[in-house]
């Protein structure tokens, strides 16, 4: 009897989520305030950005990790504020954005980092010029199979390589506080090359003093252009969903998952295309605040079993209100089981952002503040 109970206790302890701080930022040469999504390579190294650096985290024996700064931005022509995530191309080069800097307007850049024997070299591929060309990209870019880059500033854009450098094409203008949305964030690509994203403001609702945000699709037209289609106008359906944030998740069935952080602690939602081509929004989970967390803003990721994982920026530990990491497991009749995997205490980080998953199901993310150095952390969580 005692041996069976001991085995049960050991199994329960083993099954508990394991949280590890990989690096605590100090705000010095290692930067601080990491807010963008992390990126994994095939060797298990982790890449990310903070307020002024691009960094690499490398695993070593006995669970130790070391941080290496690949590039520090100098508030000049190379850009400033690399807040978005990074991507790799097939050759191992990194691409990202800065929200400011670049010349001559200082409205942000798209950059490439190329590895070499003497370190990584940065090249600015494009500097934004406001007006018709966009301003201040807050999210990273995605790449299609032809090597073209897509993203958003105050516009949705495509950046294409050519013999004369890189050429920007504006795909859609997002006007301020209009029906098709404003304040676009990251985009995702489907297999046909169509783009999906959200705007944090705009739309037709009068609830939020300028619209509550939209979810949209940018679809290629037969004439070679692009046309925007609104998938959901937040604040108009009586579902309490306002102010969507983060990157949308596109599953294998073509459904989109996302988070909204306004109205009563926030929601996780799903958008599904019906037989008539129209999209329908359905709430997957309503956050309750308090110990269970509230204010999700980083979107969700999905594992091979169909479980969703995400973070909230507030709630959790009552002594900190620093946010949580959560899991949503699909159940019968479309119901999801909500589990808090980790509550941040401040010392181990605070205000987490978007998560990523590795092939073994481990989660990686960052917090903007907290940690031993007070300037955020990069962390690993094994559910």
Secondary structure as UniProt FT lines:
FT   HELIX           2..15
FT   STRAND          18..24
FT   TURN            29..30
FT   STRAND          39..40
FT   TURN            42..43
FT   STRAND          46..49
FT   STRAND          53..59
FT   HELIX           61..63
FT   STRAND          65..72
FT   TURN            77..78
FT   STRAND          79..80
FT   STRAND          87..88
FT   TURN            90..91
FT   STRAND          94..98
FT   STRAND          100..101
FT   TURN            103..105
FT   STRAND          109..116
FT   TURN            117..118
FT   STRAND          119..127
FT   HELIX           131..133
FT   STRAND          142..143
FT   TURN            145..146
FT   STRAND          149..152
FT   STRAND          155..162
FT   TURN            163..164
FT   STRAND          165..173
FT   TURN            176..177
FT   TURN            179..180
FT   STRAND          182..189
FT   TURN            191..192
FT   STRAND          195..202
FT   TURN            207..208
FT   STRAND          214..220
FT   TURN            222..223
FT   STRAND          226..233
FT   TURN            234..235
FT   STRAND          244..250
FT   TURN            252..253
FT   STRAND          256..260
FT   TURN            264..265
FT   STRAND          267..273
FT   TURN            275..276
FT   STRAND          279..286
FT   HELIX           290..292
FT   STRAND          300..302
FT   TURN            304..305
FT   STRAND          308..312
FT   TURN            318..320
FT   STRAND          324..330
FT   HELIX           332..334
FT   STRAND          336..343
FT   TURN            347..348
FT   STRAND          349..352
FT   STRAND          356..357
FT   TURN            359..360
FT   STRAND          362..370
FT   TURN            372..373
FT   STRAND          377..382
//
